[in-house]
Amino acid sequence: MTTVQPVVPVQVPVTTLAQPAVRASALAAFQLVEDARYRAPDRRRRDERRRMLAQRVVADRKAEREQRSGPAAPAAS
């Protein structure tokens, strides 16, 4: 083939055009399964652990702040 000859267009059957939609659908289903695994009850436990650690840090900082400021004054009623 030389540069003078035109390129012959390729005839694509209709069934080949339908395959990408099937692939996209399969990919979407796979992503849904992966998302469900990611949001499994194990993730809640990890989130609860993070929350507990954050609460502990806040309590430690508050105790350190109170310790630096000296003994706490009794609350007036």
Secondary structure, 3 states (H helix, E strand, C coil): CCCCCCCCCCCCCHHHHHHHHHHHHHHHHHHHHHHHHHCCHHHHHHHHHHHHHHHHHHHHHHHHHHHHCCCCCCCCC
